[in-house]
């Protein structure tokens, strides 16, 4: 206590208060005035440092010295009867009060007068900086440098030449996609307007592009006439048009000339760009077979005919790299479109591997090569390798959203919802008119509890021909007790079955949405759910039927992708009990999913726990 009393007597506390308040006020004034006079930034930092360093000397000075009528003297030299420390203390108190009042006034002036002006200036400065950055980057990423290549119209009398016309369009799209700085709408989105009378400005709006390339192809014998025109979407004005009458042998040269004409027309936006088209084959018969096969592959219509086309192409030209790539891809997906009696799974996998081996030698940088390779890794239960492979493809693929969508869908099945959503949003941005992109994104949104966005994306997917997402949303609504809403969407969007048997099944399903406990209706739907893995088991909270399906199909055909697709439904708000069931963990283990979880971490909030009936997941509860 004697020390504190002595500190008070010598006015050390008052000196500390005066110093701190005065230093704060000085710094505040300096921070306002220095910028106005263009004082360098280091000056304010130096002032703060000097004031901080001066605090201790000021306090020490107050302890050692005293102010007297005869000037400053050391404290021990001043007799107690001659000390004017009390009077000095009063003056210091008045000075401290004055400084505090001044600080309050300055604080109010700064908050209500200076701060709004600084905020306005900051906003203006930020806007100017953004504008400058936009202008500086416009040479390479100008939004005007965007184009969609519509499918060229077949003007030949032979309908088979429609494959050739589509192929030429896709070839031009691929060439333009390789032009630096030029945004090219995806094939799936652009080709979705085939055969429609949609106005060019509307097409451009939906695809998010400023230019559209359209044209026609007339093929007769070994001669071809290609007409192409570049349209500015905003004004619907024709910027450039040309007709090429050539022999088929010059087809690659024509593609190069069209691409060069387009880049020249957009030179003011893109800058100068050199475009060269290398002939993928010197065998025109092989090339025509390839174009026909690729169109069939993209349509997923007659894959066996596509296999014949690609096989013919590589037979005529064994070094035709792209033909080998698509031959491998077609053999890879064919088992999913044909019964075992038409396409043997083992034989198809062997043929796909053989074609892939050849493609890896001829076209190692083609994004489809690692994508197909990754598909084999999934069939071999190496999900870690597949995910890594799809990440590699995603970096290589700048125009085709399929590999990115595959990665997002795999992450969705594995329960990595946030990562899946990010990947699927990127795929949807690249290809907004692909139903499968919007559909998987809808299920990802639903899994994270973003119901409005999920329904919006699912409706969009349905309008684009992909219905599973809206069905999943209906089932989830029913499982969460929102039966009226589930039936309302069903009545609005789900068409009744055409055949009598299908119509009865659809009517039964609708009735169960309203009355999920009806045993008669459940009995009628049971065999359908177990046989198909239908998500309708979720709507009636009969996860056991889905487990029966998965276990049955796994034993019968381990490569049946339906046993993996249903995994995506285990992460919905309504399926907590499903993903925490030991049977789910066992199936995930058989599919290689548990190894993936152990390697990169379990889904957010989930952990592995031991249970009497086997290991299971312990995960967060659903978000209603």
C-alpha positions in Angstrom: 0.0 0.0 0.0 2.9 2.4 0.7 4.1 1.9 -2.9 0.7 2.7 -4.3 0.4 5.8 -2.0 3.9 6.9 -3.2 2.9 6.4 -6.8 -0.2 8.6 -6.2 1.8 11.2 -4.4 4.3 11.5 -7.2 1.5 11.7 -9.8 2.7 8.6 -11.7 -0.8 7.3 -12.3 -1.9 10.7 -13.6 1.1 10.9 -15.9 0.3 7.5 -17.3 -3.3 8.5 -18.0 -2.4 11.8 -19.5 0.2 10.1 -21.7 -2.1 7.3 -23.0 -5.1 9.6 -23.7 -2.8 12.2 -25.4 -1.0 9.6 -27.4 -4.3 8.0 -28.6 -5.7 11.4 -29.6 -2.4 12.3 -31.4 -2.5 9.0 -33.4 -6.2 9.5 -34.4 -5.6 13.0 -35.6 -2.4 11.9 -37.5 -4.3 9.0 -39.2 -6.8 11.5 -40.5 -4.4 14.2 -41.6 -1.5 12.2 -42.9 -3.3 10.8 -46.0 -4.8 14.2 -46.8 -1.2 15.6 -47.1 0.1 12.5 -48.9 2.4 11.6 -45.9 4.0 8.2 -46.5 2.4 5.3 -44.6 5.6 4.6 -42.7 5.3 8.0 -40.9 2.2 6.9 -39.0 3.8 3.6 -38.1 6.9 5.4 -36.9 4.7 7.8 -34.8 3.0 4.9 -33.1 6.3 3.2 -32.3 7.9 6.4 -30.9 4.8 7.0 -28.7 4.9 3.4 -27.5 8.5 3.6 -26.6 8.1 6.9 -24.8 5.5 5.6 -22.3 8.0 4.0 -19.9 10.4 7.0 -19.9 7.4 9.3 -19.1 6.3 7.2 -16.2 9.9 6.9 -14.9 10.2 10.7 -15.2 7.1 11.3 -13.1 8.6 9.0 -10.4 12.0 10.5 -10.3 11.3 14.2 -10.8 9.0 16.8 -9.5 7.9 20.1 -10.9 8.7 23.0 -8.4 8.5 26.8 -8.5 12.2 26.7 -9.1 12.0 24.3 -12.0 12.3 20.5 -12.3 14.1 18.8 -9.4 14.7 15.2 -8.3 12.1 14.1 -5.8 14.5 13.4 -3.0 15.9 17.0 -3.3 12.5 18.5 -2.5 11.6 18.9 1.2 8.1 17.7 2.1 7.1 21.2 3.2 8.2 22.7 -0.1 6.5 20.1 -2.4 3.6 21.4 -4.6 2.7 17.9 -5.8 -1.0 18.3 -4.6 -1.4 21.5 -6.7 0.3 19.7 -9.7 -2.1 16.8 -9.3 -5.1 19.2 -9.5 -3.7 20.8 -12.7 -3.1 17.3 -14.2 -6.6 16.2 -13.3 -8.0 19.2 -15.1 -5.8 18.6 -18.1 -6.8 14.9 -18.2 -10.5 15.8 -18.1 -9.9 18.3 -20.9 -8.1 15.6 -23.0 -10.9 13.1 -22.4 -13.5 15.6 -23.5 -11.5 16.4 -26.6 -11.2 12.7 -27.3 -15.0 12.2 -27.0 -15.6 15.2 -29.3 -13.1 13.8 -31.9 -14.6 10.3 -31.6 -18.1 11.7 -32.4 -16.8 13.9 -35.3 -14.9 10.9 -36.7 -17.9 8.5 -36.4 -20.6 10.7 -37.8 -18.7 13.0 -40.2 -15.5 11.5 -41.3 -16.4 7.8 -41.4 -19.2 8.1 -43.9 -17.0 10.2 -46.2 -14.3 7.5 -45.9 -16.8 4.8 -46.7 -18.0 6.6 -49.8 -14.4 7.1 -50.9 -13.6 3.4 -50.3 -16.6 2.2 -52.3 -15.6 4.5 -55.2 -12.0 3.4 -55.0 -13.1 -0.3 -54.9 -15.4 0.2 -57.9 -12.7 1.9 -59.8 -10.2 -0.9 -59.0 -12.7 -3.6 -60.1 -13.4 -1.7 -63.3 -9.6 -1.4 -63.9 -9.1 -5.0 -63.2 -11.9 -6.0 -65.6 -10.5 -3.8 -68.3 -7.0 -5.2 -67.8 -8.2 -8.8 -68.1 -10.5 -8.2 -71.0 -7.8 -9.1 -73.5 -8.1 -12.7 -72.4 -11.5 -13.2 -70.7 -13.9 -10.7 -72.4 -17.4 -12.0 -72.0 -18.0 -11.1 -75.6 -15.6 -13.8 -76.6 -18.1 -16.6 -76.4 -19.8 -18.8 -79.0 -22.1 -21.7 -79.4 -21.8 -24.1 -82.3 -25.3 -25.4 -83.3 -25.6 -28.7 -85.1 -25.3 -28.1 -88.8 -28.4 -29.0 -90.9 -28.2 -32.1 -93.2 -29.2 -30.9 -96.6 -28.5 -34.3 -98.3 -31.3 -36.5 -99.4 -29.7 -39.4 -97.6 -30.7 -39.3 -93.9 -27.5 -41.3 -93.0 -25.5 -38.1 -93.9 -27.1 -36.5 -90.8 -24.3 -38.3 -88.8 -21.8 -36.6 -91.1 -23.4 -33.2 -90.5 -23.5 -33.6 -86.7 -19.9 -34.8 -86.8 -18.7 -31.7 -88.7 -20.4 -29.5 -86.2 -18.8 -31.3 -83.3 -15.4 -31.2 -84.9 -15.7 -27.4 -85.3 -16.8 -27.1 -81.7 -13.7 -29.0 -80.6 -11.4 -26.9 -82.7 -12.9 -23.6 -81.3 -12.7 -24.9 -77.8 -9.0 -25.1 -78.2 -8.8 -21.3 -79.0 -7.3 -19.5 -76.0 -9.7 -16.9 -74.5 -12.8 -18.2 -76.4 -15.6 -19.6 -74.3 -17.4 -22.3 -76.2 -20.8 -23.7 -75.1 -20.8 -27.4 -74.4 -21.9 -29.9 -77.1 -24.8 -31.3 -75.0 -26.3 -27.8 -74.4 -25.8 -26.6 -78.0 -27.1 -29.8 -79.6 -30.2 -29.7 -77.4 -31.6 -27.2 -79.8 -31.4 -29.5 -82.8 -34.6 -29.6 -84.8 -36.2 -26.7 -82.8 -37.2 -23.3 -84.1 -35.8 -21.4 -81.1 -34.7 -17.9 -82.1 -31.0 -17.3 -82.1 -31.1 -14.6 -79.4 -33.0 -17.0 -77.1 -30.5 -19.8 -77.7 -27.6 -17.4 -76.9 -29.4 -16.2 -73.7 -29.9 -19.8 -72.5 -26.3 -20.8 -73.3 -24.8 -17.5 -72.0 -22.9 -16.7 -75.2 -22.6 -13.6 -77.5 -22.1 -15.4 -80.8 -23.7 -18.4 -82.6 -22.3 -20.5 -85.4 -24.9 -22.3 -87.5 -24.7 -23.8 -91.0 -25.6 -26.7 -93.3 -23.9 -29.6 -94.9 -24.7 -31.2 -98.3 -22.8 -34.3 -99.1 -23.0 -36.1 -102.4 -20.5 -38.8 -103.3 -17.0 -37.5 -102.7 -18.1 -33.8 -102.9 -19.3 -31.7 -100.0 -20.8 -28.2 -99.7 -20.6 -26.6 -96.2 -22.3 -23.3 -95.5 -21.4 -21.6 -92.2 -22.5 -18.2 -90.8 -21.5 -16.4 -87.6 -24.3 -14.5 -85.9 -24.0 -11.7 -83.3 -26.8 -12.8 -80.8 -27.7 -9.4 -79.4 -28.5 -7.9 -82.8 -29.2 -11.1 -84.7 -26.8 -9.7 -87.3 -24.8 -11.9 -89.6 -21.1 -11.0 -89.0 -19.7 -13.5 -91.5 -20.9 -16.1 -93.9 -19.2 -18.5 -96.4 -19.9 -21.5 -98.6 -17.3 -24.1 -99.3 -17.6 -26.5 -102.2 -14.8 -29.1 -101.8 -13.8 -32.7 -102.2 -14.1 -34.7 -99.1 -10.3 -35.0 -99.0 -10.2 -31.3 -98.1 -12.6 -31.6 -95.1 -10.0 -30.9 -92.5 -8.8 -27.8 -94.4 -12.4 -26.5 -94.5 -12.7 -26.9 -90.8 -9.5 -24.9 -90.4 -10.7 -22.2 -92.7 -14.0 -21.8 -90.8 -12.2 -21.6 -87.5 -9.7 -19.1 -88.8 -12.5 -16.9 -90.2 -14.3 -16.9 -86.9 -11.2 -16.0 -84.9 -10.4 -13.3 -87.4 -13.9 -11.9 -87.0 -13.4 -11.8 -83.2 -9.8 -10.6 -83.4 -10.8 -7.2 -81.8 -11.9 -9.2 -78.7 -9.6 -12.2 -78.6 -6.5 -10.6 -80.1 -4.7 -12.5 -82.9 -5.1 -16.2 -82.7 -3.5 -18.9 -84.9 -5.7 -21.9 -85.6 -4.5 -25.1 -87.3 -6.4 -28.4 -87.7 -4.4 -31.5 -88.0 -6.0 -34.4 -89.9 -7.0 -37.1 -87.4 -6.8 -39.7 -90.2 -6.0 -39.8 -93.9 -8.6 -42.4 -94.6 -11.9 -40.7 -95.4 -14.0 -43.9 -95.1 -12.6 -44.4 -91.6 -13.4 -40.7 -90.8 -17.0 -41.0 -91.9 -17.4 -44.2 -89.8 -16.0 -42.4 -86.9 -18.3 -39.4 -87.2 -21.3 -41.8 -87.5 -20.2 -43.8 -84.4 -19.5 -40.7 -82.3 -23.0 -39.3 -83.0 -24.5 -42.7 -82.0 -22.4 -42.8 -78.9 -23.4 -39.2 -77.8 -27.1 -40.1 -78.4 -26.7 -43.4 -76.5 -29.2 -44.7 -79.1 -27.6 -47.7 -80.9 -24.4 -48.4 -79.1 -23.9 -51.8 -80.8 -24.0 -50.0 -84.2 -21.6 -47.4 -82.8 -19.2 -50.2 -81.8 -19.4 -51.5 -85.4 -18.6 -48.0 -86.7 -15.6 -47.5 -84.4 -14.3 -51.0 -85.1 -14.6 -50.3 -88.9 -12.7 -47.0 -88.4 -9.8 -48.6 -86.5 -9.7 -51.5 -89.0 -9.3 -49.1 -91.9 -6.8 -46.9 -90.0 -5.1 -48.7 -87.0 -3.6 -45.4 -85.9 -6.9 -43.4 -85.7 -6.5 -42.3 -82.1 -9.9 -40.8 -81.4 -11.6 -43.9 -82.9 -9.8 -46.1 -80.3 -10.8 -43.7 -77.5 -14.5 -43.8 -78.4 -14.4 -47.6 -79.0 -13.2 -48.0 -75.5 -15.8 -45.6 -74.1 -18.6 -47.3 -76.0 -17.6 -50.8 -74.8 -17.4 -49.4 -71.3 -21.0 -48.1 -71.2 -22.7 -50.6 -73.4 -23.5 -53.2 -70.6 -25.7 -50.6 -68.9 -27.9 -50.3 -72.0 -28.3 -54.0 -73.0 -29.3 -57.2 -71.3 -26.7 -59.8 -70.5 -28.0 -61.9 -73.4 -26.9 -59.1 -75.9 -23.8 -57.7 -74.2 -21.7 -59.9 -71.9 -20.2 -57.8 -69.1 -16.9 -59.6 -69.0 -16.5 -59.6 -72.7 -17.4 -55.9 -72.9 -14.9 -55.0 -70.2 -12.1 -57.0 -71.9 -12.9 -55.2 -75.3 -12.9 -51.8 -73.5 -9.5 -52.6 -71.8 -8.0 -53.6 -75.2 -9.2 -50.5 -76.9 -8.1 -48.3 -74.0 -4.6 -49.8 -74.1 -4.3 -48.7 -77.7 -5.8 -45.3 -77.0 -3.3 -44.7 -74.2 -0.5 -45.1 -76.7 -1.9 -43.0 -79.4 -3.7 -40.2 -77.4 -2.4 -40.1 -73.8 -3.6 -36.5 -73.4 -7.1 -37.0 -74.5 -9.3 -36.3 -71.4 -11.5 -39.3 -72.2 -8.5 -41.7 -71.7 -8.0 -41.1 -67.9 -11.8 -40.8 -67.5 -12.3 -44.4 -68.9 -9.3 -45.6 -66.9 -11.0 -44.2 -63.8 -14.2 -46.1 -64.6 -12.2 -49.4 -64.5 -10.8 -48.4 -61.1 -14.4 -48.1 -59.8 -15.3 -51.5 -61.1 -12.2 -52.8 -59.3 -13.4 -51.2 -56.1 -10.4 -48.7 -56.2 -12.5 -45.6 -55.5 -9.5 -43.7 -54.2 -7.8 -44.2 -57.6 -11.0 -43.4 -59.4 -11.4 -40.1 -57.6 -7.8 -39.1 -58.2 -8.2 -40.0 -61.9 -11.3 -37.9 -62.2 -9.6 -35.0 -60.6 -6.9 -35.3 -63.2 -9.5 -35.4 -66.0 -11.3 -32.3 -64.5 -8.1 -30.3 -64.9 -7.7 -31.4 -68.5 -11.3 -31.0 -69.6 -12.1 -27.4 -70.3 -15.1 -28.0 -72.5 -16.7 -31.3 -71.6 -18.5 -31.3 -68.2 -18.9 -35.1 -68.0 -15.7 -36.0 -66.1 -16.4 -33.2 -63.6 -20.0 -34.4 -63.2 -18.8 -38.0 -62.7 -16.5 -36.8 -59.9 -19.3 -34.8 -58.2 -21.7 -37.8 -58.5 -19.0 -40.1 -56.9 -18.4 -37.6 -54.0 -22.2 -37.5 -53.6 -22.5 -41.2 -53.2 -19.6 -41.2 -50.8 -21.3 -38.6 -48.5 -18.9 -35.7 -49.2 -21.9 -33.4 -49.8 -20.1 -30.0 -49.8 -17.4 -31.2 -52.2 -20.0 -32.9 -54.4 -22.0 -29.7 -54.5 -19.0 -27.6 -55.6 -18.1 -30.1 -58.4 -21.7 -30.4 -59.6 -22.2 -26.6 -59.6 -19.1 -26.4 -61.8 -20.4 -29.1 -64.2 -23.8 -27.3 -64.3 -22.1 -24.0 -65.1 -20.2 -25.6 -67.9 -23.2 -27.4 -69.3 -26.4 -25.8 -68.0 -28.8 -27.7 -70.4 -27.6 -31.2 -69.5 -30.3 -32.8 -67.4 -28.0 -35.1 -65.6 -25.9 -32.2 -64.4 -29.0 -30.4 -62.9 -30.4 -33.7 -61.6 -27.3 -34.7 -59.6 -27.0 -31.1 -58.4 -30.6 -31.2 -57.1 -29.9 -34.3 -55.1 -26.7 -32.7 -53.6 -28.7 -29.6 -52.7 -31.4 -31.8 -51.1 -28.7 -33.7 -49.1 -27.5 -30.4 -47.6 -31.1 -29.3 -46.7 -31.4 -26.6 -49.4 -34.9 -27.6 -50.4 -35.9 -24.7 -52.6 -32.7 -24.9 -54.7 -33.1 -28.7 -54.9 -36.6 -28.5 -56.3 -35.6 -25.8 -58.7 -32.7 -27.8 -60.1 -34.8 -31.0 -60.2 -37.6 -29.3 -62.2 -35.0 -28.0 -64.6 -33.5 -31.5 -65.0 -37.0 -33.0 -65.6 -37.6 -30.4 -68.4 -34.3 -31.6 -69.9 -35.3 -35.3 -69.8 -33.7 -36.4 -66.5 -36.4 -37.5 -64.0 -34.7 -39.3 -61.1 -34.1 -36.1 -59.1 -37.7 -35.0 -58.9 -38.6 -38.5 -57.9 -36.0 -38.5 -55.1 -37.4 -35.2 -53.9 -41.0 -36.5 -53.8 -39.8 -39.6 -51.8 -37.9 -37.5 -49.3 -40.9 -35.2 -48.8 -43.1 -38.2 -48.1 -40.5 -39.7 -45.7 -40.4 -36.5 -43.7 -44.2 -36.5 -43.4 -44.9 -33.8 -46.0 -47.4 -36.0 -47.8 -49.6 -33.3 -49.3 -46.6 -31.5 -50.9 -45.2 -34.8 -52.2 -48.6 -35.6 -53.9 -48.9 -32.1 -55.3 -45.6 -32.4 -57.1 -46.4 -35.9 -58.2 -49.7 -34.8 -59.7 -48.0 -31.8 -61.4 -45.0 -33.5 -62.9 -45.2 -37.3 -62.9 -47.0 -38.8 -65.9 -49.1 -41.9 -65.5 -47.8 -45.1 -67.0 -48.8 -45.8 -70.6 -49.3 -49.6 -70.2 -52.0 -50.9 -68.0 -49.6 -52.6 -65.6 -47.5 -49.4 -65.3 -50.6 -47.3 -64.7 -51.6 -49.6 -61.9 -48.2 -49.4 -60.3 -48.1 -45.6 -60.6 -51.6 -45.3 -59.0 -50.4 -47.6 -56.1 -47.3 -45.4 -55.6 -49.4 -42.2 -55.5 -51.8 -43.8 -52.9 -48.8 -44.8 -50.8 -47.6 -41.2 -50.7 -50.8 -40.2 -49.0 -51.1 -43.4 -46.8 -47.6 -44.9 -46.4 -48.8 -47.4 -43.8 -51.2 -49.2 -46.1 -50.0 -52.8 -46.0 -51.9 -53.9 -49.1 -50.2 -51.2 -51.2 -46.8 -51.9 -49.7 -47.2 -55.5 -50.6 -48.0 -54.5 -54.2 -44.8 -52.3 -54.4 -42.5 -54.6 -52.5 -41.3 -56.8 -55.4 -40.8 -53.7 -57.6 -38.6 -52.0 -55.0 -36.5 -55.1 -54.3 -36.1 -55.8 -58.0 -35.2 -52.3 -59.2 -33.8 -50.5 -56.1 -36.4 -47.8 -56.5 -36.1 -44.9 -54.1 -39.7 -45.3 -53.4 -38.6 -47.5 -50.4 -37.5 -44.2 -48.8 -41.0 -42.7 -49.2 -42.5 -45.4 -47.1 -39.5 -45.7 -44.7 -38.8 -49.3 -45.8 -35.0 -49.2 -46.0 -34.9 -52.9 -45.5 -36.3 -53.4 -49.1 -33.5 -51.3 -50.5 -30.9 -53.3 -48.5 -32.5 -56.5 -49.9 -32.1 -55.1 -53.5 -28.4 -54.1 -52.9 -27.4 -57.3 -51.4 -29.2 -59.3 -54.0 -27.6 -57.4 -56.9 -24.2 -57.4 -55.4 -24.2 -61.2 -55.2 -25.6 -61.6 -58.7 -23.6 -58.9 -60.5 -20.9 -57.0 -58.6 -20.5 -54.6 -61.6 -24.2 -53.6 -61.7 -24.0 -49.8 -61.2 -27.5 -49.7 -59.7 -25.9 -51.1 -56.5 -23.8 -47.9 -56.3 -26.3 -45.4 -57.5 -28.7 -46.0 -54.6 -25.9 -45.0 -52.2 -26.6 -41.3 -53.1 -30.0 -41.7 -51.4 -28.4 -42.6 -48.1 -27.4 -39.0 -47.4 -30.8 -37.3 -47.6 -32.4 -35.5 -44.7 -34.9 -38.4 -44.4 -32.4 -41.3 -44.5 -30.4 -41.0 -41.3 -31.5 -44.5 -40.2 -30.5 -45.9 -43.5 -26.9 -44.6 -43.4 -26.5 -45.6 -39.8 -27.6 -49.2 -40.4 -24.9 -51.9 -40.2 -26.2 -53.3 -43.5 -25.4 -50.0 -45.2 -21.8 -50.1 -43.8 -21.4 -53.7 -44.9 -22.5 -52.9 -48.5 -20.3 -49.8 -48.6 -17.5 -52.0 -47.5 -18.1 -54.5 -50.3 -18.2 -51.6 -52.8 -14.8 -50.2 -51.6 -16.4 -47.1 -50.1 -15.1 -47.8 -46.6 -11.5 -47.8 -47.9 -12.2 -44.4 -49.4 -13.5 -43.1 -46.1 -10.5 -44.5 -44.2 -8.1 -42.9 -46.6 -9.6 -39.4 -46.9 -11.8 -39.1 -43.9 -15.4 -40.0 -43.1 -18.2 -37.7 -44.4 -18.6 -34.6 -42.3 -19.8 -35.3 -38.8 -19.8 -39.1 -39.4 -17.6 -41.6 -37.6 -17.2 -45.4 -37.5 -18.5 -47.2 -34.5 -18.7 -50.8 -33.5 -22.1 -52.4 -32.9 -23.3 -55.8 -31.9 -24.7 -56.4 -35.4 -21.5 -55.1 -37.1 -19.8 -51.8 -37.6 -21.9 -48.8 -38.6 -21.7 -45.1 -39.2 -22.7 -42.5 -36.5 -23.8 -39.4 -38.4 -25.5 -36.0 -37.8 -29.3 -36.0 -37.6 -31.4 -34.8 -40.5 -32.1 -31.2 -41.1 -35.9 -30.8 -41.3 
